[in-house]
Amino acid sequence: MATRQDRKMYDFNSVGVTSTYVKSQRITKEPLPIGIKTPLQLGDGDHLFKMHTVLLDQINDNLRNLVLTNHGERLGLYDFGANLQDLVFELGSQEGDQEAMGRIKRACSKYLPYITLDGFASEVDYFNNKEVAKVVLYVTFSISRINSGQKGLKITLYTAG
């Protein structure tokens, strides 16, 4: 009969598969798609359209679409968008920029509440002609939930009088 001193003690950490074996058996997959990239582009095999796989890229795309959409353009959501089209001739002035900032802020607070808007700037180029202009809007933002740091978005609008 075996005595207590003759018994060998083991723990369960010493049995089973090793971590190197588990790592060698892993199947690496492509990152999961989060959303469709815009503007739409045909996909390359697995998906009908090209997809975002990085959350920050998808949020950036969503913000761009929100700012560029005017009221009535989104089916089923009449008030979706920043509705900047009727402001395009006023952008570049203090009053126009303030109104644009207010519209963007209202749209973001309703449809993208996780975004913190940080800054806004506008730039107008008339191309030596007061009838046609290129308006560039710069919006800086951050997303605190994913510690994104400050990101920027450049939006170009064209006007024709």
N, C-alpha and C positions, 0 to 999 in steps of 0.2 A: 504494500500500500504506500502511495506517495505521501510524503509529508508536505506541510505547507511550504517549507523551504525549498523543496524540489520543484514546485510549480513555477512555470515561466509566465510572466505577465506581459501581455501585449495590449496595445491600444489600437483602435480602428483606423487611426491616421496612417498606419503602416501597410494597410491592405487596399486593394482596388487599383484603379487606373492612375497613372502618374499624370501630372499636369503637362508634361511634354507630349504624352500620347494624345491627350485631349486636344491640345493645340494643333497637332499634326492632322487630326481628323476633322477639324473645322472646315466648313465649306464657306468660302468668302463669297458674299453676294454683293451685287451693286447696291448702293444706297436706295432706300425706298423713296418713291416719288412723293412729293408734298403737294404740288399743284402744277397747273399748266402754265408754261412760259408764254408771255405775250410780247410782241405780236405772235400770233399762231404760226407755228412751223411744223411741218410733218415730222413725225418721230422717226427713229432709226431702228426699227425692229420690234422692240417689246411694247411700245406704246404708240397710239395713233398720232399724238402730238408730243413735241419735246416738253420735258417736265423739269421742274425745279426739284432738287434734292437737298438743298441747303435752306433752312428756315429763314435766315436773314435775306436771302435772295428773293424768296417768295413774298416776304413782307414788303420789301422794296418795290417789287412789281405791283403788289396790291395798292400801295400808297400812290404810285405813279398813275395807275388806272383810276383811282379815286379822284385825284387832283385834275386829271384830264377829262373826266366825264362831266357832262352838263345835265341839269335836271331834265327828266323826260327821256333820256337816252337808254336807261336801263329798264328793261321790261319788268314790270311788277314792283319796282322800287323807284317811284317817280322822283323822290328827293335825293337819290343816290348821286354823289359827286359834289365837287366844289363849285360848279356852275360859274366858271371863269370866263366863258365865251363873251358875255355881254360886258365884261370889264376890260377886255383886251386893249381897247383904245385908251383907257385910263391908267393902265399899269405903267409904272415908272414915275408916277407922281405920288406924293405922300398919301393923298386921299385914296387913290386907286390901290396902292400897296396895302394900306390899312384895311380896306374892304376885302381884298384878296386874302389877306392873313386871317380875317374873321371868318370868311367862308371856308377856308381850308381847315381852320381850327374846329368849326362846327361840324363839318363832314367827318373829320377824324375822331372827334369825341363821340359821334354816333356810330360810325362803322368800323373804326380801328382804335378803340379806346386804350389799347395797350401801348400805343405810340405816344411818346412825349415829343412835341414839337419844340425845337430849340431856337432856330433862327430862320430868317427870311431875307432874301435880297432879290432885286430885279435889275435887269439891264435891258435897255432898248437901243436897237440899232436901226436907223431909218434909211440906210443905204442912199443918202443924199436925196431923199424923196419923202415927203410928209404923208404920202398916200399908202406906202407899203412899209411895214416894219417887222422886225424880228424881235420878239420879246423872250428873254431867257429868265426863268425863275429858278432860284436856288433855295432849297428847303433843307435845313439840317434837322435831324431827329435822332432819337435814341429809344431803345426798348430796354427798360430796366430789368424786366423779368428774365432776359437772357444775357444780361450784361454785355450789350452790343457795343457800348461806347458810342460816340457820336458818328453818325453816318450822314451822307449828303445825297441829295437828289437834284438833278438838273432837268428842267422841263422847258422845252422850246415851243413857243406859240408864234404863229404868223398872222399878221393882220393885213387886210387889204381894204382900203377905203373905197 
